[in-house]
Amino acid sequence: MKYITQRSSQRGLLALSVLSAAILSQYAMASSHREAPFIAGSPKVDGTDFYMFRSYEANRGDYVTLIANYQPLQDAYGGPNYFTMDPTALYEIHIDNNGDAVEDLTFQFKFNNAYGQANAAGLITNGEIETGNGGVQVPLSAVGGGSGSTPGFLNVVETYSVNVVSGDRRSGTSSAVSMAGGGTTFTKPVDNIGNKTIPDYAGYAAQYVYDIAVPGCTGQGRLFVGQRREGFVVNLGEIFDQVNLNPLGARDSRSNTIADKNVTSLALELPISCVTAGSDPVIGAWTTASKRQGRILNPDPAGPVANDAGQGPSIEGGAWTQVSRLGSPLVNEVVIGITDKDKFNASEPKDDVANFASYVLYPTLPTLVEVLFGVPAPMPEGGRTDLLAAFVTGVTTGANDTPANFKFTSPANLSTPGEMLRMNTAIAPVVPGSSGYSDLGFLGCDLAGFPNGRRVTDDVVDIALTVAEGALLGANGLQTCDLSGSSPVVANPGQVVNDGALPDPAEYSTSFPYLATPIAGAVSAN
């Protein structure tokens, strides 16, 4: 992936503005929100973003953080049920550490929702309150005001378990992940209902960051599952207003349309030694969600839980069937053809070459732009191998300041290509906002950023747009990292195809779980 200098004319840049606007108009609601026909109707199992990076919290550089986000576009005020996870689903994070596009480690999350419990005063029992004529069910998720980081009585309590599977996700060896002090049942904090229910939500949620023991792993990890502020940044409104933006203008010239949304995060922090194999520092990872193959709706449900021996709204059964998949951002939105989007969500990386290689090597969008606007699409001989490297095989460079054939994000012994998020754990972390940091990752010569994993602050929209239009090929005079000299140098600085929405590192945390405290559903006047 060596940068090749190519000067661009003013005419070429103007043409690029047009084609970039056309590309932007194709984006879905966010990185992977509602990206396929089937999953659009199943938000609880819709994987929205997947992050993987070396932890940049102080004294945690020997750890890897993985975050799988689900349930897109959460309005903070979305009561009374808010955004519980699906107790009939299986949420998973997979890690491939030997280059065969098959999971070697899988972390499985299963949820349980308990409705109604007695508080200390015995006011509510089994979700009922005494109103003068016996107990009556309470319709709310929370009852009574909280104090500090302690909520009022919660009428819905979510718990979950995590298992780690070595080998095949369904037939491998499964063991329970436990709290450092013992116990295998974890609690998910209730969503940020408002500051009357939970005055100090940040302090409340912090109580559910667990130190964990992972079987087969030396050293403790950390675990958090709960609502966070949406970290993905994208400008949507002006795109649909007759493409009312300037794709080659200032990267902070517009607003982040989804800045007022929340999301649900499944976050793991694990020692690097637990996720790598042998001497190869490169790992690949992705997240999936699965549902049972069969479902029977109950016309006379007696309870909220689907496995109450036929008493719930539905009965689920049969084999686990994958319905959502996410590794690298934006793949299913702007690469996979619309008739194959559901197929991609049900597929595994080991089958990607047979199923989807043509979408990556010969992407349709640049060709459509050429037909519509007469702008030549990047079309190197043999197809877009630059995109194949970024999304499928991992990147290999021959930079002078690295060993020959440096395996940047490509496994040392790649045997089966497959789309996933890849990361070289040997590359030191860079704290967002510090010296050497760039939210453009590789394009800004920050090798700790996307496509070397993905940090929560990486501007993957701008990166993906700029790469799609040929930055790594030296086409159109776009910004990239020139590795041809003795040290990396940013070439064509500022020539970035962008949507005008720029991540601000100050709006994220620099400690686990990194995404910020979710927006409150209400802020009381008192």
KOLMARVO-412593 format. One record per residue (C-alpha): residue number from 1; residue in one letter; y, x negated, z. Coordinates in Angstrom, 1 decimal. Last residue first. Layout:
SITE|NUM|A|Y|X|Z
...
//
This chain:
SITE|526|N|21.0|34.9|40.4
SITE|525|A|21.7|35.7|36.8
SITE|524|S|18.0|35.5|35.9
SITE|523|V|16.8|33.4|32.9
SITE|522|A|14.1|35.1|30.9
SITE|521|G|11.1|34.2|28.7
SITE|520|A|11.6|30.6|29.7
SITE|519|I|11.4|27.9|27.0
SITE|518|P|8.5|25.6|27.5
SITE|517|T|8.8|22.3|29.4
SITE|516|A|8.8|19.5|26.8
SITE|515|L|6.0|18.0|24.8
SITE|514|Y|4.9|14.6|26.2
SITE|513|P|1.8|15.7|28.2
SITE|512|F|2.1|13.0|29.6
SITE|511|S|5.3|11.0|30.0
SITE|510|T|8.2|10.2|27.7
SITE|509|S|9.2|13.9|27.5
SITE|508|Y|10.8|15.4|24.4
SITE|507|E|14.3|16.8|23.7
SITE|506|A|15.9|13.3|24.1
SITE|505|P|13.7|12.1|21.2
SITE|504|D|15.8|14.4|18.8
SITE|503|P|13.8|15.5|15.8
SITE|502|L|15.9|16.0|12.6
SITE|501|A|16.2|19.2|10.6
SITE|500|G|18.0|18.5|7.3
SITE|499|D|15.0|19.3|5.1
SITE|498|N|14.5|15.8|3.9
SITE|497|V|13.7|13.5|0.9
SITE|496|V|14.7|10.1|2.3
SITE|495|Q|16.9|7.6|0.4
SITE|494|G|18.5|6.4|3.7
SITE|493|P|17.2|2.8|3.5
SITE|492|N|16.1|1.7|0.0
SITE|491|A|13.6|-0.8|1.4
SITE|490|V|13.0|-1.2|5.2
SITE|489|V|11.7|-4.7|5.8
SITE|488|P|8.3|-5.8|7.2
SITE|487|S|8.0|-9.6|7.9
SITE|486|S|7.0|-12.6|5.8
SITE|485|G|7.6|-10.7|2.6
SITE|484|S|5.7|-8.2|0.6
SITE|483|L|5.5|-5.5|3.3
SITE|482|D|8.4|-3.4|2.1
SITE|481|C|8.5|-0.3|4.2
SITE|480|T|9.7|2.8|2.3
SITE|479|Q|12.8|4.7|1.4
SITE|478|L|12.9|6.3|-2.1
SITE|477|G|13.9|4.7|-5.3
SITE|476|N|12.3|7.4|-7.4
SITE|475|A|8.9|5.7|-7.5
SITE|474|G|8.0|2.6|-5.4
SITE|473|L|4.4|3.8|-5.2
SITE|472|L|4.6|4.4|-1.4
SITE|471|A|7.8|6.4|-1.9
SITE|470|G|6.2|8.5|-4.7
SITE|469|E|7.5|12.1|-4.4
SITE|468|A|4.7|13.0|-2.1
SITE|467|V|5.6|10.1|0.2
SITE|466|T|9.2|11.4|0.6
SITE|465|L|8.1|14.9|1.3
SITE|464|A|5.4|13.9|3.7
SITE|463|I|7.7|11.6|5.7
SITE|462|D|10.5|14.2|5.8
SITE|461|V|8.1|16.9|7.0
SITE|460|V|6.3|14.5|9.4
SITE|459|D|9.4|13.7|11.4
SITE|458|D|7.5|11.8|14.2
SITE|457|T|8.7|12.9|17.6
SITE|456|V|5.3|14.2|18.9
SITE|455|R|3.6|11.0|17.8
SITE|454|R|1.2|11.0|14.9
SITE|453|G|-1.7|8.6|14.2
SITE|452|N|-0.9|5.6|12.1
SITE|451|P|0.4|7.9|9.3
SITE|450|F|2.7|8.4|11.2
SITE|449|G|4.1|6.1|13.9
SITE|448|A|3.1|2.8|15.6
SITE|447|L|3.8|0.9|12.4
SITE|446|D|7.6|1.5|12.7
SITE|445|C|8.7|0.0|9.4
SITE|444|G|10.9|3.0|8.8
SITE|443|L|8.6|4.5|6.1
SITE|442|F|5.7|3.6|8.4
SITE|441|G|7.0|6.0|11.1
SITE|440|L|9.9|8.1|9.8
SITE|439|D|10.9|8.9|13.4
SITE|438|S|11.7|5.2|13.7
SITE|437|Y|11.3|3.0|16.8
SITE|436|G|11.9|-0.7|16.7
SITE|435|S|14.3|-0.7|19.7
SITE|434|S|13.8|2.4|21.8
SITE|433|G|14.4|6.1|20.9
SITE|432|P|10.8|7.0|20.9
SITE|431|V|8.7|4.4|22.8
SITE|430|V|6.7|2.2|20.5
SITE|429|P|3.0|1.8|21.2
SITE|428|A|1.2|-1.5|20.3
SITE|427|I|-1.1|-1.6|17.3
SITE|426|A|-4.7|-2.2|18.4
SITE|425|T|-5.4|1.5|18.6
SITE|424|N|-5.3|1.8|14.8
SITE|423|M|-5.0|5.5|14.2
SITE|422|R|-6.4|8.1|11.8
SITE|421|L|-5.7|11.8|11.5
SITE|420|M|-8.5|13.4|9.5
SITE|419|E|-9.5|14.0|5.9
SITE|418|G|-12.8|12.4|5.0
SITE|417|P|-14.1|9.3|3.4
SITE|416|T|-17.7|8.3|4.1
SITE|415|S|-18.8|4.7|4.7
SITE|414|L|-15.7|3.1|6.1
SITE|413|N|-16.8|-0.1|7.9
SITE|412|A|-13.6|-1.5|9.3
SITE|411|P|-12.1|1.9|9.6
SITE|410|S|-8.8|2.4|7.6
SITE|409|T|-5.6|2.8|9.6
SITE|408|F|-4.0|-0.6|9.1
SITE|407|K|-7.2|-2.4|8.0
SITE|406|F|-5.5|-5.7|7.1
SITE|405|N|-7.0|-7.0|3.9
SITE|404|A|-5.8|-10.5|4.7
SITE|403|P|-4.7|-10.8|8.3
SITE|402|T|-1.1|-9.6|9.0
SITE|401|D|2.3|-11.1|8.4
SITE|400|N|1.7|-11.5|4.7
SITE|399|A|0.9|-7.8|4.2
SITE|398|G|-2.3|-7.0|2.4
SITE|397|T|-2.5|-3.4|3.5
SITE|396|T|-5.4|-0.9|4.0
SITE|395|V|-4.6|2.7|4.7
SITE|394|G|-7.0|5.4|5.9
SITE|393|T|-9.6|7.0|3.7
SITE|392|V|-8.5|10.6|3.5
SITE|391|F|-4.9|11.5|4.2
SITE|390|A|-2.7|8.3|3.7
SITE|389|A|-5.3|6.5|1.6
SITE|388|L|-5.9|9.5|-0.8
SITE|387|L|-2.1|10.0|-0.9
SITE|386|D|-1.6|6.5|-2.2
SITE|385|T|-4.6|6.9|-4.5
SITE|384|R|-2.6|9.5|-6.3
SITE|383|G|-4.6|9.5|-9.6
SITE|382|G|-6.6|6.9|-11.4
SITE|381|E|-3.7|5.7|-13.5
SITE|380|P|-0.5|6.6|-11.7
SITE|379|M|1.1|10.0|-12.1
SITE|378|P|4.3|10.4|-10.1
SITE|377|A|5.7|13.7|-11.5
SITE|376|P|8.2|13.5|-14.3
SITE|375|V|11.1|16.0|-13.7
SITE|374|G|11.3|18.6|-16.4
SITE|373|F|12.3|21.3|-14.0
SITE|372|L|9.6|24.0|-14.1
SITE|371|V|6.8|22.0|-15.8
SITE|370|E|7.6|18.9|-13.8
SITE|369|V|7.8|20.9|-10.5
SITE|368|L|4.4|22.3|-11.3
SITE|367|T|3.0|18.8|-11.8
SITE|366|P|4.5|17.6|-8.5
SITE|365|L|2.8|20.6|-6.8
SITE|364|T|-0.6|20.4|-8.3
SITE|363|P|-1.9|17.3|-6.5
SITE|362|Y|-4.2|15.1|-8.6
SITE|361|L|-5.8|12.7|-6.2
SITE|360|V|-5.3|14.9|-3.2
SITE|359|Y|-6.3|18.3|-4.7
SITE|358|S|-9.0|16.6|-6.7
SITE|357|A|-10.8|15.3|-3.6
SITE|356|F|-11.3|18.8|-2.1
SITE|355|N|-14.9|19.8|-2.0
SITE|354|A|-17.1|16.8|-2.9
SITE|353|V|-14.7|14.3|-1.3
SITE|352|D|-14.2|16.6|1.7
SITE|351|D|-17.8|17.1|2.8
SITE|350|K|-17.8|14.5|5.6
SITE|349|P|-14.5|15.9|6.9
SITE|348|E|-16.1|19.3|7.9
SITE|347|S|-15.4|22.7|6.4
SITE|346|A|-14.5|26.1|7.7
SITE|345|N|-10.7|25.6|7.6
SITE|344|F|-11.0|24.0|4.2
SITE|343|K|-12.9|27.1|2.9
SITE|342|D|-10.2|29.4|4.2
SITE|341|K|-7.7|27.4|2.2
SITE|340|D|-9.8|27.2|-0.9
SITE|339|T|-8.3|30.1|-2.9
SITE|338|I|-4.8|28.9|-2.0
SITE|337|G|-5.2|25.4|-3.3
SITE|336|I|-5.3|22.6|-0.7
SITE|335|V|-2.3|20.2|-0.8
SITE|334|V|0.8|22.0|0.4
SITE|333|E|-0.2|24.1|3.4
SITE|332|N|-3.8|22.9|4.1
SITE|331|V|-2.7|19.3|4.3
SITE|330|L|0.6|19.8|6.2
SITE|329|P|-0.2|17.6|9.2
SITE|328|S|-3.2|15.3|9.3
SITE|327|G|-6.2|16.7|11.2
SITE|326|L|-6.5|20.4|11.5
SITE|325|R|-9.4|22.9|11.2
SITE|324|S|-9.7|26.6|12.0
SITE|323|V|-12.5|29.2|11.5
SITE|322|Q|-15.6|27.3|12.5
SITE|321|T|-18.6|29.5|13.2
SITE|320|W|-20.5|29.2|16.5
SITE|319|A|-23.9|30.9|16.1
SITE|318|G|-24.6|34.5|17.0
SITE|317|G|-22.9|36.8|19.4
SITE|316|E|-19.6|38.5|20.4
SITE|315|I|-19.5|41.9|22.0
SITE|314|S|-16.1|43.7|21.8
SITE|313|P|-13.5|45.6|23.8
SITE|312|G|-15.4|44.9|27.1
SITE|311|Q|-18.2|46.7|28.8
SITE|310|G|-21.0|45.6|26.5
SITE|309|A|-22.5|43.3|29.1
SITE|308|D|-19.1|42.1|30.3
SITE|307|N|-18.9|39.5|27.5
SITE|306|A|-15.7|40.7|25.9
SITE|305|V|-13.5|40.6|29.0
SITE|304|P|-10.8|43.2|29.2
SITE|303|G|-12.7|46.0|30.8
SITE|302|A|-14.2|49.5|30.3
SITE|301|P|-14.2|49.5|26.5
SITE|300|D|-15.2|52.8|24.8
SITE|299|P|-15.3|52.2|21.0
SITE|298|N|-16.8|48.7|21.6
SITE|297|L|-16.3|46.5|18.6
SITE|296|I|-19.3|44.4|17.5
SITE|295|R|-18.8|40.8|16.5
SITE|294|G|-21.1|38.3|14.9
SITE|293|Q|-20.7|34.7|14.0
SITE|292|R|-19.2|33.6|17.3
SITE|291|K|-15.8|32.0|16.9
SITE|290|S|-14.8|28.4|16.3
SITE|289|A|-11.6|26.3|16.7
SITE|288|T|-11.2|22.8|15.3
SITE|287|T|-9.3|19.6|16.0
SITE|286|W|-9.2|16.3|14.3
SITE|285|A|-9.7|12.6|15.0
SITE|284|G|-10.1|9.2|13.4
SITE|283|I|-10.5|5.9|15.2
SITE|282|V|-9.5|2.4|14.3
SITE|281|P|-9.9|-0.5|16.8
SITE|280|D|-13.2|-1.7|15.4
SITE|279|S|-14.8|-4.2|17.8
SITE|278|G|-17.6|-2.0|19.0
SITE|277|A|-16.8|1.7|19.2
SITE|276|T|-13.4|3.2|20.2
SITE|275|V|-12.9|6.4|22.2
SITE|274|C|-13.7|5.3|25.8
SITE|273|S|-12.2|1.8|25.5
SITE|272|I|-8.9|3.3|24.5
SITE|271|P|-8.8|5.0|27.9
SITE|270|L|-8.3|8.8|27.5
SITE|269|E|-5.3|11.2|27.7
SITE|268|L|-6.1|14.7|26.7
SITE|267|A|-3.8|17.6|25.9
SITE|266|L|-4.7|21.2|24.8
SITE|265|S|-1.3|22.6|24.1
SITE|264|T|-0.1|26.2|23.7
SITE|263|V|3.1|26.7|21.7
SITE|262|N|6.7|27.7|22.4
SITE|261|K|9.5|28.8|20.0
SITE|260|D|13.3|28.6|20.1
SITE|259|A|13.6|25.4|18.1
SITE|258|I|11.7|27.1|15.2
SITE|257|T|14.6|27.0|12.7
SITE|256|N|15.5|23.4|13.4
SITE|255|S|19.1|23.1|12.2
SITE|254|R|20.9|21.5|9.3
SITE|253|S|22.7|18.3|8.5
SITE|252|D|20.6|16.0|10.6
SITE|251|R|18.8|14.2|7.7
SITE|250|A|22.1|13.7|5.9
SITE|249|G|21.9|14.7|2.3
SITE|248|L|19.0|14.1|-0.1
SITE|247|P|17.4|17.6|0.4
SITE|246|N|20.8|19.4|0.4
SITE|245|L|20.4|23.0|1.5
SITE|244|N|20.7|26.6|0.4
SITE|243|V|17.3|26.9|-1.3
SITE|242|Q|18.2|30.5|-2.4
SITE|241|D|18.3|31.6|1.2
SITE|240|F|14.6|31.0|1.7
SITE|239|I|15.1|27.3|2.3
SITE|238|E|18.2|28.1|4.4
SITE|237|G|16.0|29.8|7.0
SITE|236|L|13.2|27.3|7.2
SITE|235|N|14.4|24.0|8.7
SITE|234|V|11.5|22.1|10.3
SITE|233|V|10.8|20.4|13.6
SITE|232|F|7.4|20.5|15.4
SITE|231|G|7.6|20.1|19.1
SITE|230|E|7.3|23.7|20.2
SITE|229|R|8.0|23.9|23.9
SITE|228|R|4.8|23.7|26.0
SITE|227|Q|2.3|26.3|27.3
SITE|226|G|-0.8|25.1|29.0
SITE|225|V|-3.7|22.7|29.1
SITE|224|F|-3.4|19.4|30.8
SITE|223|L|-5.9|16.5|31.2
SITE|222|R|-5.8|12.9|32.3
SITE|221|G|-8.3|10.1|32.0
SITE|220|Q|-9.9|7.9|34.7
SITE|219|G|-11.7|4.6|34.1
SITE|218|T|-15.0|3.7|32.6
SITE|217|C|-16.2|6.4|30.3
SITE|216|G|-19.8|7.6|29.9
SITE|215|P|-19.1|10.9|31.6
SITE|214|V|-15.3|11.6|31.6
SITE|213|A|-13.7|11.6|35.1
SITE|212|I|-10.3|13.5|35.2
SITE|211|D|-6.9|13.2|36.7
SITE|210|Y|-5.5|16.7|36.2
SITE|209|V|-2.0|17.8|35.1
SITE|208|Y|-2.0|21.3|36.6
SITE|207|Q|0.5|20.7|39.4
SITE|206|A|3.0|19.6|36.7
SITE|205|A|3.1|23.2|35.5
SITE|204|Y|4.7|24.4|38.7
SITE|203|G|7.2|21.5|38.9
SITE|202|A|8.4|22.2|35.3
SITE|201|Y|8.5|25.9|36.0
SITE|200|D|10.8|25.6|38.9
SITE|199|P|12.0|29.2|39.5
SITE|198|I|8.6|30.8|38.6
SITE|197|T|8.8|34.6|38.5
SITE|196|K|12.5|34.7|38.8
SITE|195|N|12.8|31.8|36.4
SITE|194|G|11.1|33.5|33.6
SITE|193|I|7.6|34.2|32.1
SITE|192|N|6.9|30.5|31.4
SITE|191|D|3.2|30.9|30.6
SITE|190|V|0.6|30.9|33.4
SITE|189|P|-0.7|27.6|34.3
SITE|188|K|-4.2|26.8|33.0
SITE|187|T|-6.7|26.2|35.8
SITE|186|F|-9.6|23.7|35.7
SITE|185|T|-13.2|24.4|36.7
SITE|184|T|-15.4|21.2|36.8
SITE|183|G|-15.1|20.2|40.4
SITE|182|G|-14.9|16.7|42.0
SITE|181|G|-12.1|14.5|43.2
SITE|180|A|-11.4|13.0|39.7
SITE|179|M|-11.7|16.4|38.2
SITE|178|S|-14.7|16.8|36.0
SITE|177|V|-15.8|16.6|32.4
SITE|176|A|-19.1|18.2|32.0
SITE|175|S|-21.8|16.6|29.9
SITE|174|S|-23.3|17.5|26.4
SITE|173|T|-25.7|15.3|24.5
SITE|172|G|-25.7|16.1|20.8
SITE|171|S|-27.1|19.2|19.1
SITE|170|R|-23.9|21.3|18.4
SITE|169|R|-21.1|18.7|18.2
SITE|168|D|-23.4|16.1|16.8
SITE|167|G|-23.2|12.9|18.7
SITE|166|S|-21.9|12.6|22.3
SITE|165|V|-20.5|15.9|23.6
SITE|164|V|-17.8|16.0|26.2
SITE|163|N|-17.5|19.3|28.1
SITE|162|V|-14.3|20.9|29.3
SITE|161|S|-14.0|24.0|31.4
SITE|160|Y|-11.3|26.6|31.6
SITE|159|T|-9.4|28.9|34.0
SITE|158|E|-6.8|31.6|33.2
SITE|157|V|-5.5|33.8|36.0
SITE|156|V|-4.0|37.2|35.2
SITE|155|N|-2.4|39.4|38.0
SITE|154|L|-0.4|36.4|39.2
SITE|153|F|1.4|37.0|42.6
SITE|152|G|4.8|35.3|42.6
SITE|151|P|4.9|31.8|41.3
SITE|150|T|5.2|28.6|43.4
SITE|149|S|7.3|25.8|42.0
SITE|148|G|10.4|26.9|43.9
SITE|147|S|9.8|30.4|45.2
SITE|146|G|8.3|33.2|43.1
SITE|145|G|9.3|36.8|42.6
SITE|144|G|6.8|39.6|42.8
SITE|143|V|4.1|40.7|40.4
SITE|142|A|2.9|38.7|37.4
SITE|141|S|0.8|39.6|34.4
SITE|140|L|2.0|43.2|34.5
SITE|139|P|0.3|46.6|34.1
SITE|138|V|-0.7|47.1|37.7
SITE|137|Q|-3.8|49.3|38.2
SITE|136|V|-3.4|52.0|40.8
SITE|135|G|-5.0|52.0|44.3
SITE|134|G|-4.9|55.1|46.3
SITE|133|N|-2.5|58.0|46.3
SITE|132|G|0.6|56.5|48.0
SITE|131|T|1.4|53.7|45.5
SITE|130|E|-1.2|51.1|46.7
SITE|129|I|-1.4|48.4|44.1
SITE|128|E|-4.4|47.5|41.9
SITE|127|G|-5.3|44.4|39.9
SITE|126|N|-8.6|43.9|41.7
SITE|125|T|-6.8|43.9|45.0
SITE|124|I|-3.0|43.8|45.3
SITE|123|L|-1.0|43.8|48.5
SITE|122|G|-3.5|41.8|50.5
SITE|121|A|-0.8|39.9|52.2
SITE|120|A|-2.1|36.5|50.9
SITE|119|N|-2.5|37.9|47.4
SITE|118|A|-5.6|39.8|46.2
SITE|117|Q|-6.8|39.2|42.7
SITE|116|G|-6.5|41.0|39.4
SITE|115|Y|-7.7|39.9|35.9
SITE|114|A|-9.7|36.7|35.5
SITE|113|N|-9.5|35.1|32.1
SITE|112|N|-12.1|32.5|31.1
SITE|111|F|-11.7|29.7|28.7
SITE|110|K|-13.9|27.1|26.9
SITE|109|F|-12.7|23.7|25.8
SITE|108|Q|-15.1|21.3|24.0
SITE|107|F|-14.3|17.5|23.7
SITE|106|T|-16.3|16.0|20.9
SITE|105|L|-17.4|12.4|20.5
SITE|104|D|-19.1|10.8|17.5
SITE|103|E|-17.9|13.3|15.0
SITE|102|V|-18.8|12.7|11.4
SITE|101|A|-16.5|11.2|8.8
SITE|100|D|-18.7|8.1|8.6
SITE|99|G|-16.1|5.5|9.7
SITE|98|N|-17.5|4.4|13.1
SITE|97|N|-15.2|6.0|15.6
SITE|96|D|-15.0|9.6|14.6
SITE|95|I|-13.4|11.8|17.3
SITE|94|H|-13.5|15.6|17.5
SITE|93|I|-11.2|17.9|19.6
SITE|92|E|-12.7|21.3|20.1
SITE|91|Y|-11.8|24.9|21.0
SITE|90|L|-14.6|27.4|21.3
SITE|89|A|-13.7|31.1|21.2
SITE|88|T|-14.7|34.2|23.2
SITE|87|P|-12.3|33.5|26.1
SITE|86|D|-9.4|33.4|23.6
SITE|85|M|-6.4|31.7|25.1
SITE|84|T|-3.7|33.6|26.9
SITE|83|F|-0.3|33.9|25.2
SITE|82|Y|2.0|36.5|26.8
SITE|81|N|0.3|39.7|28.0
SITE|80|P|3.4|41.6|29.2
SITE|79|G|5.1|39.9|27.6
SITE|78|G|6.4|37.8|24.6
SITE|77|Y|9.7|36.7|26.0
SITE|76|A|9.2|33.1|25.1
SITE|75|D|8.5|34.0|21.5
SITE|74|Q|5.4|32.0|20.5
SITE|73|L|5.5|30.8|16.9
SITE|72|P|2.0|29.5|16.6
SITE|71|Q|-1.1|29.9|18.9
SITE|70|Y|-2.7|26.5|19.2
SITE|69|N|-1.7|22.9|19.7
SITE|68|A|-4.2|20.0|19.9
SITE|67|I|-2.8|16.9|21.7
SITE|66|L|-4.6|13.6|21.9
SITE|65|T|-3.2|10.7|24.0
SITE|64|V|-4.7|7.3|23.8
SITE|63|Y|-4.6|4.9|26.8
SITE|62|D|-4.1|1.2|27.3
SITE|61|G|-0.4|1.6|27.0
SITE|60|R|-0.2|3.7|30.2
SITE|59|N|2.0|1.5|32.3
SITE|58|A|5.2|3.4|31.4
SITE|57|E|4.5|6.4|29.2
SITE|56|Y|4.0|5.3|25.6
SITE|55|S|0.4|6.5|25.2
SITE|54|R|-1.2|5.3|22.0
SITE|53|F|-1.0|8.2|19.6
SITE|52|M|-2.8|11.3|18.4
SITE|51|Y|-1.1|14.6|17.6
SITE|50|F|-2.5|17.8|16.1
SITE|49|D|-0.3|20.7|15.1
SITE|48|T|-0.8|24.5|14.6
SITE|47|G|-4.5|25.3|15.2
SITE|46|D|-4.9|29.0|14.8
SITE|45|V|-7.5|30.3|17.2
SITE|44|K|-5.3|32.6|19.2
SITE|43|P|-3.3|33.4|16.0
SITE|42|S|-6.2|35.2|14.3
SITE|41|G|-4.7|37.3|11.4
SITE|40|A|-3.1|34.2|9.7
SITE|39|I|-6.4|32.5|10.1
SITE|38|F|-8.0|34.5|7.3
SITE|37|P|-5.3|34.0|4.6
SITE|36|A|-4.7|30.3|5.3
SITE|35|E|-1.6|28.4|6.6
SITE|34|R|-0.6|30.7|9.4
SITE|33|H|1.0|27.7|11.2
SITE|32|S|-0.2|24.3|10.2
SITE|31|S|2.9|22.1|10.3
SITE|30|A|5.3|25.1|10.4
SITE|29|M|5.9|28.6|8.9
SITE|28|A|4.4|27.6|5.6
SITE|27|Y|6.1|25.2|3.2
SITE|26|Q|6.4|26.0|-0.5
SITE|25|S|10.2|26.3|-0.5
SITE|24|L|10.3|22.6|0.6
SITE|23|I|8.6|21.6|-2.6
SITE|22|A|11.2|23.4|-4.8
SITE|21|A|14.0|21.8|-2.8
SITE|20|S|12.4|18.4|-3.4
SITE|19|L|12.3|19.1|-7.2
SITE|18|V|16.0|19.9|-7.3
SITE|17|S|17.1|17.0|-5.2
SITE|16|L|14.9|14.7|-7.2
SITE|15|A|16.7|15.7|-10.3
SITE|14|L|19.9|14.7|-8.7
SITE|13|L|18.3|11.4|-7.6
SITE|12|G|17.0|10.7|-11.1
SITE|11|R|20.4|11.4|-12.7
SITE|10|Q|22.0|9.0|-10.3
SITE|9|S|19.6|6.3|-11.4
SITE|8|S|16.7|4.9|-9.6
SITE|7|R|15.8|1.3|-9.0
SITE|6|Q|12.1|0.4|-8.7
SITE|5|T|10.8|-2.2|-6.3
SITE|4|I|7.1|-2.0|-5.6
SITE|3|Y|6.0|-1.4|-2.0
SITE|2|K|2.5|-2.6|-1.1
SITE|1|M|0.0|0.0|0.0
//
